[in-house]
Structure formats: C-alpha cells, structure tokens
Amino acid sequence: MTLVEVVVALAIAGLMVAGIVTGYIYCSTATVKDALYLAANAKAQERLEQTRSAVWDTAQFPVVDQLNPTNFPDETVTLDQSASGPGVTLGTVKTTILQILPSSASPLASPVRLIHVDCIWQFQGGDFITNSIETCRAPDQ
C-alpha cells in the first residue's frame, strides 16, 4: 500500500465516523424535543380538563359560573427535568375563555363558550414553541 491509499482510506473512515456521530446527535436532540412536545401537550390537556370540570350551571338560582378566566390564571409548569443538559424546561400555560353564543343573531340559543389553552415553552434557548388545544363547552357539561 502506498501512503496515498492509506490517507484516502483514513479520510473516508473519518467522514463515516463524523456522519454517524452527527446522526446520533440529531436523533437524540429530536427525541428530547419530541418528549417536550408530549409533556407540553399533556399540561395543556390537563388545564383543558380543569376547565371542563368547572361548574357552570345556568339552571340554578343564582347561576353558578366557575368557568371564567380569573379561575384559570397563567401557570408556570415544569415540562422536563432532564438528567443531562442545562436542567429543567419550563412552560407557561395560558387559558382563554370566550363567550361565542348566544349572539345577536340568535339570542335564544343556549350559551356556549370557547376554551383555548396554550402551553408556551422554549427548546434549548431557541424559538418559542406553542402547543394549543381548543374546545367548546355549554353549561352543565
């Protein structure tokens, strides 16, 4: 073997090792990011279930209405306590509740509220990511 052949073989082996290491780093980063997506989605779903369990009964006198935005303030939650890396990843859960029915077009319709929940978090100091869930709810549901 000549020296040129050995150098070319080492260069090819070096490129292969660099590709394998880069692929491993990308896959492990994507796995952590996906785990955080799932955790943020679970926290948003948890808040949505809290709003669904709030009492809103228009048939009672006086009307019981626990489904208002002041009962669901913004909350900072822990999404992940990583064993490696900088530490914990925090997210902020925001809840928006809007009255969508009755409107002026249908004043006799049963009241309906739109519930929108966002979980906002940041991945490794990069862009902010938002997981959103939305549903509608009528009284006594």
N, C-alpha and C positions, 0 to 999 in steps of 0.2 A: 504494500500500500504506500501510496505517496502521501506527502504532507497535505496536499490539496484535497485529496479524498477524505482524510481524517477531519480537516477543518469543515468541509461541506457536511459531513455526517454529523459533527457536533452542532453545526448551525441548524440543521433540520431537527435534531433532537431538542435543542433549545427552544425552537419555535413550537414544537409539540408540547413541551412541558409548560411553556408560557400560555398556550391556548387552554390546556387542561386547568391550570390554576385560575385563569380568568373566568372560565366557565363555572368553576366551583364557587368563586366569589360571587358571581352574578346569581347563581342558583340560591345560595344561602341568603343573600340580600332580598331576593324575591320572596323567599319563604317567610322571612321576618315581616316583610311588608304585607304579605297576604294574611299572616296571623293578626297583624294590627288592624287590617280591614275587617276581619271577622270579629275582633274584640270591639271595635267601634260600632259595628252593626248591632252587636248584642246589647251594647249600652243604649243605643238609640231605641232598639226594640223594648228594652226594659222600661224606658221612660214612656214609650207609647202604651205599654200595658198599665203603667201607673195612671195615665190619663183615662184609659178605658175603665179602670176600676173606680174612678172618682164618681161620687153620687151626683146625678143630675136628674131630678125628678120634678117635672112641671105639674104633675097631677096632685101633689101635696099642697097644703096651705099652711104656712107660707112655702113658697117654692124653694126647694133645696138645690143649690147650684155650687158644687165644688169644682166644676170644670171651668176655671178661669185662669188666666196666665199668672196671676200672683201666687197661686198654689204650686206652680211649677217653675221656680226661678232657674236661672242658668246654674249649671253644676259642673265642677271640675272633677273628672274621674280618671282613675289610673287604668290605662289600657294594657300595659305590659310591664312586668318587672324583669327585664332581661338579665340573664346570668352573665352575658358578655356585652360589652359596649358601654355607652355612657350612663346607663341606668334606666330610670322609668320613663315611659312615654305617657304624657298626659293628654287628655282630650276635654273639650268643653261641650256639654250637652245643652242645646238651646231648644226651647219649645215655643211654638207659635200656635195660638188658638184663635180662629176667626169664625164669626157667625156668617154662614152663607145662605141660610134660609131662616125665616121667611124673607122674601124680598118684596119690594114694592109691587112687582108683577104678580106675586102670589101670596098675599098677606095671610091667607087662611091655612097655608101649608104648615106642617109640623116643623119645629125648629131643628136645624142641622148645623153642626159646627165642623169646620175643617181643622184637623190636628196635624201639624207639621213638626217633625223632630229632626234636628241636625246634630251630628256629632263631628266636631271640627278638631283635627289633630295635625301634627306636623311630623313628617318622616325624616329623621336624621338631619334636621336643620334645613331641609329643602322647602318646597312649596307646601302650603296648607292643603289638606285633603278633607273633603266633607262627605260623610255618609248621611243620606237623608231617607226618612220614611214618612209617609203621609197616609192619612185615612180620614174618613168622615164618621161622625157619630151623632145620633139622635138621643133625646132623653130616654132614660130607663133602659139603656142597652149595655 
